[in-house]
Amino acid sequence: MTRSRAQDPNVCGVTAAISVIDGKWKTALLWQLESGPRRPGELRRNLPGLTEKVLAQALREMETDGLVHREVYDVLPLKTEYSLTPFGRDLAEALAPLSDWGHRRLEMLAGAVAPPTPVS
């Protein structure tokens, strides 16, 4: 979904919500930031496979969407931290039941037997 379509007031609320967490890394970043402010390097170390470019892009989009706050400290070397805004915390809380459902689904799949073969 395009970002402009996600801002259309006539679009479904679930679609608008999903548009701000769309992508491989945003939910993982929300999860990381729930426990407190993090520096970009720490986020990359905690999320193997996340490149610096993709991290910067995701954080920039999340900041634009009002989910994260970027704090730059005037020290040398430059220090930057990201934290959840109250709006970002609201989203994380709203996603908690979906996360629980996902874990139950994974448990169900792990204990499931092979799917039945179709009848011809």
VEXKOL-352300 format. One record per atom (N, C-alpha, C): residue in one letter; atom name; x, y negated, z negated; residue number from 0. Coordinates in Angstrom, 2 decimals. Each point is the difference from the previous one (the first is absolute). Layout:
@code = a site = CA east = X north = Y up = Z pos = NUM
...
//
This chain:
@code = m site = N east = 0.84 north = 1.17 up = 0.00 pos = 0
@code = m site = CA east = -0.84 north = -1.17 up = 0.00 pos = 0
@code = m site = C east = 0.88 north = -1.23 up = 0.00 pos = 0
@code = t site = N east = -0.39 north = -0.97 up = 0.76 pos = 1
@code = t site = CA east = 0.76 north = -1.24 up = 0.01 pos = 1
@code = t site = C east = -0.27 north = -0.77 up = -1.28 pos = 1
@code = r site = N east = 0.98 north = -0.78 up = -0.42 pos = 2
@code = r site = CA east = -0.16 north = -0.77 up = -1.24 pos = 2
@code = r site = C east = -1.11 north = -1.03 up = 0.13 pos = 2
@code = s site = N east = -0.20 north = -0.58 up = 1.20 pos = 3
@code = s site = CA east = -1.06 north = -0.99 up = 0.15 pos = 3
@code = s site = C east = -1.37 north = 0.66 up = -0.12 pos = 3
@code = r site = N east = -0.16 north = 1.20 up = 0.53 pos = 4
@code = r site = CA east = -1.28 north = 0.70 up = -0.12 pos = 4
@code = r site = C east = -0.30 north = 0.33 up = -1.45 pos = 4
@code = a site = N east = 1.04 north = 0.30 up = -0.78 pos = 5
@code = a site = CA east = -0.18 north = 0.33 up = -1.40 pos = 5
@code = a site = C east = -0.49 north = -1.20 up = -0.81 pos = 5
@code = q site = N east = 0.15 north = -1.20 up = 0.53 pos = 6
@code = q site = CA east = -0.44 north = -1.20 up = -0.70 pos = 6
@code = q site = C east = -1.39 north = -0.44 up = 0.46 pos = 6
@code = d site = N east = -0.59 north = 0.75 up = 0.92 pos = 7
@code = d site = CA east = -1.34 north = -0.30 up = 0.49 pos = 7
@code = d site = C east = -1.01 north = 0.26 up = -1.12 pos = 7
@code = p site = N east = -0.80 north = -1.01 up = -0.39 pos = 8
@code = p site = CA east = -0.94 north = 0.21 up = -1.10 pos = 8
@code = p site = C east = -1.11 north = 1.01 up = 0.32 pos = 8
@code = n site = N east = -0.15 north = 0.37 up = 1.27 pos = 9
@code = n site = CA east = -1.03 north = 0.96 up = 0.38 pos = 9
@code = n site = C east = 0.49 north = 1.44 up = 0.02 pos = 9
@code = v site = N east = 1.26 north = 0.22 up = -0.35 pos = 10
@code = v site = CA east = 0.56 north = 1.35 up = 0.01 pos = 10
@code = v site = C east = -0.34 north = 0.68 up = -1.34 pos = 10
@code = c site = N east = -0.06 north = 1.30 up = 0.01 pos = 11
@code = c site = CA east = -0.26 north = 0.80 up = -1.19 pos = 11
@code = c site = C east = 1.04 north = -0.31 up = -1.08 pos = 11
@code = g site = N east = -0.43 north = -0.07 up = -1.26 pos = 12
@code = g site = CA east = 0.91 north = -0.30 up = -1.11 pos = 12
@code = g site = C east = 1.11 north = 1.03 up = -0.15 pos = 12
@code = v site = N east = -0.33 north = 1.27 up = 0.23 pos = 13
@code = v site = CA east = 1.02 north = 1.05 up = -0.10 pos = 13
@code = v site = C east = 1.06 north = -0.20 up = 1.08 pos = 13
@code = t site = N east = -0.44 north = -0.37 up = 1.19 pos = 14
@code = t site = CA east = 0.94 north = -0.26 up = 1.10 pos = 14
@code = t site = C east = 0.91 north = -1.16 up = -0.35 pos = 14
@code = a site = N east = -0.57 north = -1.05 up = -0.58 pos = 15
@code = a site = CA east = 0.80 north = -1.15 up = -0.39 pos = 15
@code = a site = C east = 1.02 north = 0.37 up = -1.08 pos = 15
@code = a site = N east = -0.40 north = 0.86 up = -0.94 pos = 16
@code = a site = CA east = 0.90 north = 0.43 up = -1.06 pos = 16
@code = a site = C east = 1.12 north = 0.87 up = 0.56 pos = 16
@code = i site = N east = -0.36 north = 0.94 up = 0.87 pos = 17
@code = i site = CA east = 1.00 north = 0.90 up = 0.56 pos = 17
@code = i site = C east = 1.01 north = -0.76 up = 0.84 pos = 17
@code = s site = N east = -0.43 north = -1.07 up = 0.64 pos = 18
@code = s site = CA east = 0.92 north = -0.75 up = 0.86 pos = 18
@code = s site = C east = 1.18 north = -0.58 up = -0.78 pos = 18
@code = v site = N east = -0.17 north = -0.30 up = -1.29 pos = 19
@code = v site = CA east = 1.11 north = -0.56 up = -0.76 pos = 19
@code = v site = C east = 0.94 north = 1.06 up = -0.56 pos = 19
@code = i site = N east = -0.41 north = 1.27 up = 0.05 pos = 20
@code = i site = CA east = 0.89 north = 1.08 up = -0.45 pos = 20
@code = i site = C east = 0.36 north = 0.93 up = 1.15 pos = 20
@code = d site = N east = -0.35 north = -0.42 up = 1.21 pos = 21
@code = d site = CA east = 0.28 north = 0.80 up = 1.19 pos = 21
@code = d site = C east = 1.50 north = 0.14 up = 0.18 pos = 21
@code = g site = N east = 0.43 north = 1.16 up = 0.40 pos = 22
@code = g site = CA east = 1.41 north = 0.26 up = 0.23 pos = 22
@code = g site = C east = 0.52 north = 1.03 up = -0.98 pos = 22
@code = k site = N east = 1.19 north = 0.44 up = 0.27 pos = 23
@code = k site = CA east = 0.60 north = 1.10 up = -0.76 pos = 23
@code = k site = C east = 0.44 north = -0.41 up = -1.41 pos = 23
@code = w site = N east = 0.41 north = -1.25 up = -0.20 pos = 24
@code = w site = CA east = 0.70 north = -0.37 up = -1.22 pos = 24
@code = w site = C east = -0.77 north = -0.86 up = -0.99 pos = 24
@code = k site = N east = -1.08 north = -0.63 up = 0.41 pos = 25
@code = k site = CA east = -0.64 north = -0.98 up = -0.89 pos = 25
@code = k site = C east = -0.58 north = 0.62 up = -1.27 pos = 25
@code = t site = N east = -0.62 north = 1.16 up = 0.10 pos = 26
@code = t site = CA east = -0.54 north = 0.60 up = -1.22 pos = 26
@code = t site = C east = 1.14 north = 0.43 up = -0.93 pos = 26
@code = a site = N east = 1.09 north = 0.48 up = 0.56 pos = 27
@code = a site = CA east = 1.16 north = 0.38 up = -0.82 pos = 27
@code = a site = C east = 0.60 north = -1.24 up = -0.67 pos = 27
@code = l site = N east = 0.03 north = -1.12 up = 0.71 pos = 28
@code = l site = CA east = 0.51 north = -1.24 up = -0.59 pos = 28
@code = l site = C east = -0.92 north = -0.48 up = -1.11 pos = 28
@code = l site = N east = -1.31 north = 0.09 up = 0.21 pos = 29
@code = l site = CA east = -0.94 north = -0.36 up = -1.07 pos = 29
@code = l site = C east = 0.26 north = 0.85 up = -1.24 pos = 29
@code = w site = N east = 0.17 north = 1.29 up = 0.22 pos = 30
@code = w site = CA east = 0.24 north = 0.93 up = -1.10 pos = 30
@code = w site = C east = 1.29 north = -0.36 up = -0.75 pos = 30
@code = q site = N east = 1.06 north = -0.33 up = 0.74 pos = 31
@code = q site = CA east = 1.27 north = -0.39 up = -0.61 pos = 31
@code = q site = C east = -0.14 north = -1.29 up = -0.82 pos = 31
@code = l site = N east = -0.74 north = -0.95 up = 0.55 pos = 32
@code = l site = CA east = -0.12 north = -1.31 up = -0.65 pos = 32
@code = l site = C east = -0.99 north = 0.00 up = -1.17 pos = 32
@code = e site = N east = -0.81 north = 1.05 up = -0.13 pos = 33
@code = e site = CA east = -0.93 north = 0.08 up = -1.12 pos = 33
@code = e site = C east = 0.71 north = 0.00 up = -1.34 pos = 33
@code = s site = N east = 1.20 north = 0.55 up = -0.04 pos = 34
@code = s site = CA east = 0.71 north = 0.11 up = -1.28 pos = 34
@code = s site = C east = 0.83 north = -1.23 up = -0.32 pos = 34
@code = g site = N east = -0.02 north = -1.00 up = 0.87 pos = 35
@code = g site = CA east = 0.71 north = -1.25 up = -0.30 pos = 35
@code = g site = C east = 0.77 north = -0.52 up = 1.20 pos = 35
@code = p site = N east = 0.58 north = -1.19 up = -0.16 pos = 36
@code = p site = CA east = 0.76 north = -0.62 up = 1.09 pos = 36
@code = p site = C east = 1.16 north = 0.87 up = 0.46 pos = 36
@code = r site = N east = 0.25 north = -0.04 up = 1.29 pos = 37
@code = r site = CA east = 1.10 north = 0.79 up = 0.59 pos = 37
@code = r site = C east = 0.76 north = -0.85 up = 1.00 pos = 37
@code = r site = N east = 1.28 north = 0.25 up = 0.06 pos = 38
@code = r site = CA east = 0.85 north = -0.63 up = 1.01 pos = 38
@code = r site = C east = -0.07 north = 0.85 up = 1.27 pos = 38
@code = p site = N east = 0.22 north = -0.61 up = 1.17 pos = 39
@code = p site = CA east = -0.09 north = 0.75 up = 1.26 pos = 39
@code = p site = C east = 0.91 north = 1.24 up = 0.04 pos = 39
@code = g site = N east = 1.21 north = -0.13 up = -0.50 pos = 40
@code = g site = CA east = 0.91 north = 1.15 up = 0.01 pos = 40
@code = g site = C east = -0.52 north = 1.16 up = -0.82 pos = 40
@code = e site = N east = -0.63 north = -0.32 up = -1.12 pos = 41
@code = e site = CA east = -0.57 north = 1.04 up = -0.85 pos = 41
@code = e site = C east = -1.16 north = 0.69 up = 0.70 pos = 41
@code = l site = N east = -0.83 north = -0.78 up = 0.70 pos = 42
@code = l site = CA east = -1.11 north = 0.59 up = 0.75 pos = 42
@code = l site = C east = 0.52 north = 0.95 up = 1.08 pos = 42
@code = r site = N east = 1.06 north = -0.41 up = 0.69 pos = 43
@code = r site = CA east = 0.56 north = 0.87 up = 1.06 pos = 43
@code = r site = C east = 0.58 north = 1.28 up = -0.58 pos = 43
@code = r site = N east = 0.68 north = -0.11 up = -1.14 pos = 44
@code = r site = CA east = 0.57 north = 1.20 up = -0.63 pos = 44
@code = r site = C east = -1.10 north = 0.96 up = -0.45 pos = 44
@code = n site = N east = -1.11 north = -0.55 up = -0.48 pos = 45
@code = n site = CA east = -1.09 north = 0.84 up = -0.50 pos = 45
@code = n site = C east = -0.86 north = 0.60 up = 1.11 pos = 45
@code = l site = N east = 0.15 north = -0.52 up = 1.22 pos = 46
@code = l site = CA east = -0.81 north = 0.48 up = 1.12 pos = 46
@code = l site = C east = 0.92 north = 0.41 up = 1.16 pos = 46
@code = p site = N east = 0.61 north = 1.18 up = -0.10 pos = 47
@code = p site = CA east = 0.91 north = 0.44 up = 1.06 pos = 47
@code = p site = C east = -0.68 north = -0.01 up = 1.37 pos = 47
@code = g site = N east = 0.72 north = -0.48 up = 0.98 pos = 48
@code = g site = CA east = -0.52 north = -0.08 up = 1.36 pos = 48
@code = g site = C east = -0.53 north = -1.37 up = 0.35 pos = 48
@code = l site = N east = -0.21 north = -0.84 up = -0.99 pos = 49
@code = l site = CA east = -0.48 north = -1.36 up = 0.23 pos = 49
@code = l site = C east = 1.18 north = -0.89 up = 0.39 pos = 49
@code = t site = N east = -0.06 north = -0.55 up = 1.20 pos = 50
@code = t site = CA east = 1.09 north = -0.86 up = 0.46 pos = 50
@code = t site = C east = -0.17 north = -1.41 up = -0.53 pos = 50
@code = e site = N east = 1.09 north = -0.73 up = 0.01 pos = 51
@code = e site = CA east = -0.03 north = -1.39 up = -0.47 pos = 51
@code = e site = C east = -0.96 north = -0.84 up = 0.84 pos = 51
@code = k site = N east = 0.01 north = 0.22 up = 1.30 pos = 52
@code = k site = CA east = -0.88 north = -0.76 up = 0.90 pos = 52
@code = k site = C east = -1.47 north = 0.26 up = -0.29 pos = 52
@code = v site = N east = -0.36 north = 1.26 up = -0.13 pos = 53
@code = v site = CA east = -1.39 north = 0.36 up = -0.26 pos = 53
@code = v site = C east = -0.42 north = -0.47 up = -1.39 pos = 53
@code = l site = N east = 0.90 north = 0.10 up = -0.99 pos = 54
@code = l site = CA east = -0.29 north = -0.50 up = -1.34 pos = 54
@code = l site = C east = -0.31 north = -1.49 up = 0.04 pos = 54
@code = a site = N east = 0.86 north = -0.76 up = 0.67 pos = 55
@code = a site = CA east = -0.20 north = -1.45 up = 0.07 pos = 55
@code = a site = C east = -1.32 north = -0.34 up = 0.68 pos = 55
@code = q site = N east = -0.32 north = 0.71 up = 1.07 pos = 56
@code = q site = CA east = -1.25 north = -0.25 up = 0.73 pos = 56
@code = q site = C east = -1.21 north = 0.34 up = -0.87 pos = 56
@code = a site = N east = 0.03 north = 1.14 up = -0.67 pos = 57
@code = a site = CA east = -1.12 north = 0.41 up = -0.83 pos = 57
@code = a site = C east = -0.20 north = -0.97 up = -1.16 pos = 57
@code = l site = N east = 1.09 north = -0.39 up = -0.66 pos = 58
@code = l site = CA east = -0.11 north = -0.94 up = -1.12 pos = 58
@code = l site = C east = -0.51 north = -1.36 up = 0.47 pos = 58
@code = r site = N east = 0.45 north = -0.43 up = 1.17 pos = 59
@code = r site = CA east = -0.46 north = -1.28 up = 0.55 pos = 59
@code = r site = C east = -1.51 north = 0.05 up = 0.26 pos = 59
@code = e site = N east = -0.47 north = 1.09 up = 0.60 pos = 60
@code = e site = CA east = -1.44 north = 0.15 up = 0.26 pos = 60
@code = e site = C east = -0.78 north = 0.08 up = -1.31 pos = 60
@code = m site = N east = 0.52 north = 0.73 up = -0.97 pos = 61
@code = m site = CA east = -0.68 north = 0.12 up = -1.28 pos = 61
@code = m site = C east = -0.05 north = -1.35 up = -0.74 pos = 61
@code = e site = N east = 1.04 north = -0.79 up = 0.18 pos = 62
@code = e site = CA east = 0.02 north = -1.34 up = -0.60 pos = 62
@code = e site = C east = -1.04 north = -0.88 up = 0.70 pos = 62
@code = t site = N east = -0.07 north = 0.07 up = 1.32 pos = 63
@code = t site = CA east = -0.99 north = -0.76 up = 0.76 pos = 63
@code = t site = C east = -1.41 north = 0.39 up = -0.39 pos = 63
@code = d site = N east = -0.22 north = 1.29 up = -0.28 pos = 64
@code = d site = CA east = -1.31 north = 0.50 up = -0.39 pos = 64
@code = d site = C east = -0.32 north = -0.27 up = -1.46 pos = 64
@code = g site = N east = 0.93 north = -0.59 up = -0.74 pos = 65
@code = g site = CA east = -0.24 north = -0.36 up = -1.40 pos = 65
@code = g site = C east = 0.17 north = 1.14 up = -0.98 pos = 65
@code = l site = N east = 0.68 north = 1.07 up = 0.42 pos = 66
@code = l site = CA east = 0.18 north = 1.17 up = -0.87 pos = 66
@code = l site = C east = 1.25 north = -0.08 up = -0.85 pos = 66
@code = v site = N east = 1.06 north = -0.61 up = 0.54 pos = 67
@code = v site = CA east = 1.26 north = -0.09 up = -0.74 pos = 67
@code = v site = C east = 0.46 north = -1.44 up = -0.10 pos = 67
@code = h site = N east = 0.78 north = -0.23 up = -1.04 pos = 68
@code = h site = CA east = 0.62 north = -1.30 up = -0.23 pos = 68
@code = h site = C east = 1.50 north = 0.17 up = 0.16 pos = 68
@code = r site = N east = 0.60 north = -0.90 up = 0.72 pos = 69
@code = r site = CA east = 1.45 north = 0.02 up = 0.22 pos = 69
@code = r site = C east = 0.63 north = -1.10 up = -0.84 pos = 69
@code = e site = N east = 0.91 north = 0.39 up = -0.88 pos = 70
@code = e site = CA east = 0.70 north = -0.95 up = -0.87 pos = 70
@code = e site = C east = 1.48 north = -0.01 up = 0.38 pos = 70
@code = v site = N east = 0.49 north = -1.19 up = 0.39 pos = 71
@code = v site = CA east = 1.41 north = -0.15 up = 0.36 pos = 71
@code = v site = C east = 0.67 north = -0.78 up = -1.12 pos = 71
@code = y site = N east = 1.05 north = 0.57 up = -0.59 pos = 72
@code = y site = CA east = 0.73 north = -0.63 up = -1.08 pos = 72
@code = y site = C east = 1.20 north = -0.75 up = 0.57 pos = 72
@code = d site = N east = 0.23 north = -1.18 up = -0.51 pos = 73
@code = d site = CA east = 1.09 north = -0.86 up = 0.48 pos = 73
@code = d site = C east = 1.30 north = 0.36 up = -0.72 pos = 73
@code = v site = N east = 0.52 north = 1.17 up = 0.33 pos = 74
@code = v site = CA east = 1.26 north = 0.48 up = -0.55 pos = 74
@code = v site = C east = 0.83 north = 0.55 up = 1.14 pos = 74
@code = l site = N east = 1.29 north = 0.15 up = -0.24 pos = 75
@code = l site = CA east = 0.87 north = 0.62 up = 0.99 pos = 75
@code = l site = C east = 0.48 north = 1.33 up = -0.54 pos = 75
@code = p site = N east = -0.10 north = 1.08 up = 0.71 pos = 76
@code = p site = CA east = -0.67 north = 0.11 up = 1.29 pos = 76
@code = p site = C east = -1.51 north = -0.17 up = -0.17 pos = 76
@code = l site = N east = -0.66 north = -0.35 up = 1.08 pos = 77
@code = l site = CA east = -1.43 north = -0.25 up = 0.01 pos = 77
@code = l site = C east = -0.75 north = 1.22 up = -0.54 pos = 77
@code = k site = N east = -0.97 north = -0.25 up = -0.86 pos = 78
@code = k site = CA east = -0.79 north = 1.09 up = -0.59 pos = 78
@code = k site = C east = -1.46 north = -0.22 up = 0.37 pos = 78
@code = t site = N east = -0.62 north = 1.04 up = 0.56 pos = 79
@code = t site = CA east = -1.42 north = -0.05 up = 0.37 pos = 79
@code = t site = C east = -0.70 north = 1.17 up = -0.65 pos = 79
@code = e site = N east = -1.18 north = -0.27 up = -0.56 pos = 80
@code = e site = CA east = -0.83 north = 1.05 up = -0.59 pos = 80
@code = e site = C east = -1.41 north = -0.11 up = 0.57 pos = 80
@code = y site = N east = -0.63 north = 1.16 up = 0.11 pos = 81
@code = y site = CA east = -1.38 north = 0.07 up = 0.45 pos = 81
@code = y site = C east = -0.83 north = 0.60 up = -1.12 pos = 81
@code = s site = N east = -1.21 north = -0.53 up = -0.17 pos = 82
@code = s site = CA east = -0.92 north = 0.52 up = -1.00 pos = 82
@code = s site = C east = -1.41 north = -0.07 up = 0.56 pos = 82
@code = l site = N east = -0.89 north = 0.76 up = -0.61 pos = 83
@code = l site = CA east = -1.40 north = -0.04 up = 0.43 pos = 83
@code = l site = C east = -0.67 north = -1.27 up = -0.53 pos = 83
@code = t site = N east = -0.85 north = -0.57 up = 0.82 pos = 84
@code = t site = CA east = -0.85 north = -1.10 up = -0.43 pos = 84
@code = t site = C east = -1.21 north = 0.62 up = -0.70 pos = 84
@code = p site = N east = -0.82 north = -0.80 up = -0.66 pos = 85
@code = p site = CA east = -1.24 north = 0.56 up = -0.56 pos = 85
@code = p site = C east = -0.87 north = 0.66 up = 1.09 pos = 85
@code = f site = N east = -0.01 north = -0.58 up = 1.19 pos = 86
@code = f site = CA east = -0.76 north = 0.57 up = 1.12 pos = 86
@code = f site = C east = 0.60 north = 1.36 up = 0.40 pos = 86
@code = g site = N east = 1.32 north = 0.10 up = -0.03 pos = 87
@code = g site = CA east = 0.67 north = 1.26 up = 0.30 pos = 87
@code = g site = C east = -0.28 north = 1.05 up = -1.06 pos = 87
@code = r site = N east = -0.05 north = -0.43 up = -1.27 pos = 88
@code = r site = CA east = -0.34 north = 0.94 up = -1.09 pos = 88
@code = r site = C east = -1.44 north = 0.50 up = 0.16 pos = 88
@code = d site = N east = -0.90 north = -0.90 up = 0.41 pos = 89
@code = d site = CA east = -1.38 north = 0.41 up = 0.26 pos = 89
@code = d site = C east = -0.05 north = 1.10 up = 1.07 pos = 89
@code = l site = N east = 0.78 north = -0.18 up = 1.05 pos = 90
@code = l site = CA east = 0.03 north = 1.00 up = 1.07 pos = 90
@code = l site = C east = 0.56 north = 1.31 up = -0.52 pos = 90
@code = a site = N east = 1.09 north = -0.06 up = -0.77 pos = 91
@code = a site = CA east = 0.59 north = 1.22 up = -0.55 pos = 91
@code = a site = C east = -1.00 north = 0.75 up = -0.88 pos = 91
@code = e site = N east = -0.77 north = -0.73 up = -0.80 pos = 92
@code = e site = CA east = -1.03 north = 0.63 up = -0.84 pos = 92
@code = e site = C east = -1.11 north = 0.61 up = 0.85 pos = 92
@code = a site = N east = -0.36 north = -0.70 up = 1.08 pos = 93
@code = a site = CA east = -1.05 north = 0.52 up = 0.88 pos = 93
@code = a site = C east = 0.46 north = 1.26 up = 0.72 pos = 93
@code = l site = N east = 1.29 north = 0.12 up = 0.25 pos = 94
@code = l site = CA east = 0.53 north = 1.17 up = 0.70 pos = 94
@code = l site = C east = 0.21 north = 1.20 up = -0.92 pos = 94
@code = a site = N east = -0.01 north = -0.21 up = -1.31 pos = 95
@code = a site = CA east = 0.25 north = 1.10 up = -0.94 pos = 95
@code = a site = C east = -0.96 north = 1.17 up = 0.20 pos = 95
@code = p site = N east = -1.33 north = -0.21 up = 0.12 pos = 96
@code = p site = CA east = -0.88 north = 1.14 up = 0.23 pos = 96
@code = p site = C east = 0.28 north = 0.70 up = 1.33 pos = 96
@code = l site = N east = 0.38 north = -0.74 up = 1.02 pos = 97
@code = l site = CA east = 0.35 north = 0.61 up = 1.28 pos = 97
@code = l site = C east = 1.25 north = 0.86 up = -0.16 pos = 97
@code = s site = N east = 0.95 north = -0.48 up = -0.78 pos = 98
@code = s site = CA east = 1.21 north = 0.77 up = -0.28 pos = 98
@code = s site = C east = -0.34 north = 1.30 up = -0.72 pos = 98
@code = d site = N east = -0.89 north = -0.09 up = -0.99 pos = 99
@code = d site = CA east = -0.42 north = 1.20 up = -0.73 pos = 99
@code = d site = C east = -0.64 north = 1.01 up = 0.96 pos = 99
@code = w site = N east = -0.86 north = -0.49 up = 0.89 pos = 100
@code = w site = CA east = -0.64 north = 0.87 up = 0.99 pos = 100
@code = w site = C east = 1.05 north = 0.66 up = 0.88 pos = 100
@code = g site = N east = 1.00 north = -0.77 up = 0.43 pos = 101
@code = g site = CA east = 1.06 north = 0.55 up = 0.84 pos = 101
@code = g site = C east = 0.78 north = 1.09 up = -0.70 pos = 101
@code = h site = N east = 0.29 north = -0.19 up = -1.29 pos = 102
@code = h site = CA east = 0.70 north = 1.05 up = -0.75 pos = 102
@code = h site = C east = -0.85 north = 1.26 up = -0.13 pos = 102
@code = r site = N east = -1.31 north = -0.17 up = -0.24 pos = 103
@code = r site = CA east = -0.88 north = 1.17 up = -0.07 pos = 103
@code = r site = C east = -0.03 north = 0.73 up = 1.34 pos = 103
@code = r site = N east = -0.01 north = -0.75 up = 1.09 pos = 104
@code = r site = CA east = 0.00 north = 0.61 up = 1.33 pos = 104
@code = r site = C east = 1.28 north = 0.79 up = 0.23 pos = 104
@code = l site = N east = 1.14 north = -0.58 up = -0.39 pos = 105
@code = l site = CA east = 1.27 north = 0.71 up = 0.16 pos = 105
@code = l site = C east = 0.03 north = 1.29 up = -0.82 pos = 105
@code = e site = N east = -0.53 north = -0.07 up = -1.21 pos = 106
@code = e site = CA east = -0.07 north = 1.21 up = -0.84 pos = 106
@code = e site = C east = -0.89 north = 1.06 up = 0.66 pos = 106
@code = m site = N east = -1.13 north = -0.46 up = 0.56 pos = 107
@code = m site = CA east = -0.91 north = 0.93 up = 0.67 pos = 107
@code = m site = C east = 0.70 north = 0.65 up = 1.19 pos = 107
@code = l site = N east = 0.73 north = -0.78 up = 0.78 pos = 108
@code = l site = CA east = 0.68 north = 0.54 up = 1.17 pos = 108
@code = l site = C east = 1.12 north = 0.95 up = -0.40 pos = 108
@code = a site = N east = 0.69 north = -0.31 up = -1.10 pos = 109
@code = a site = CA east = 1.08 north = 0.87 up = -0.45 pos = 109
@code = a site = C east = -0.51 north = 1.35 up = -0.46 pos = 109
@code = g site = N east = -1.21 north = 0.04 up = -0.55 pos = 110
@code = g site = CA east = -0.58 north = 1.25 up = -0.48 pos = 110
@code = g site = C east = -0.87 north = 0.68 up = 1.02 pos = 110
@code = a site = N east = -0.19 north = -0.60 up = 1.13 pos = 111
@code = a site = CA east = -0.92 north = 0.55 up = 1.01 pos = 111
@code = a site = C east = 0.65 north = 1.15 up = 0.75 pos = 111
@code = v site = N east = -0.85 north = 0.89 up = 0.44 pos = 112
@code = v site = CA east = 0.44 north = 1.08 up = 0.85 pos = 112
@code = v site = C east = -0.06 north = -0.48 up = 1.45 pos = 112
@code = a site = N east = 0.47 north = 0.81 up = 0.90 pos = 113
@code = a site = CA east = -0.02 north = -0.36 up = 1.41 pos = 113
@code = a site = C east = -1.44 north = -0.27 up = 0.44 pos = 113
@code = p site = N east = -0.21 north = -1.00 up = 0.86 pos = 114
@code = p site = CA east = -1.36 north = -0.29 up = 0.44 pos = 114
@code = p site = C east = -0.59 north = 1.19 up = 0.74 pos = 114
@code = p site = N east = -1.32 north = 0.16 up = -0.11 pos = 115
@code = p site = CA east = -0.63 north = 1.15 up = 0.67 pos = 115
@code = p site = C east = 0.16 north = -0.12 up = 1.52 pos = 115
@code = t site = N east = 0.11 north = 1.16 up = 0.63 pos = 116
@code = t site = CA east = 0.12 north = 0.00 up = 1.45 pos = 116
@code = t site = C east = -1.38 north = -0.19 up = 0.63 pos = 116
@code = p site = N east = -0.07 north = -0.77 up = 1.08 pos = 117
@code = p site = CA east = -1.30 north = -0.25 up = 0.62 pos = 117
@code = p site = C east = -0.57 north = 1.28 up = 0.61 pos = 117
@code = v site = N east = -1.29 north = 0.10 up = -0.06 pos = 118
@code = v site = CA east = -0.71 north = 1.15 up = 0.56 pos = 118
@code = v site = C east = -0.25 north = -0.27 up = 1.47 pos = 118
@code = s site = N east = 0.31 north = 0.98 up = 0.86 pos = 119
@code = s site = CA east = -0.20 north = -0.19 up = 1.45 pos = 119
@code = s site = C east = -1.37 north = 0.43 up = 0.42 pos = 119
//
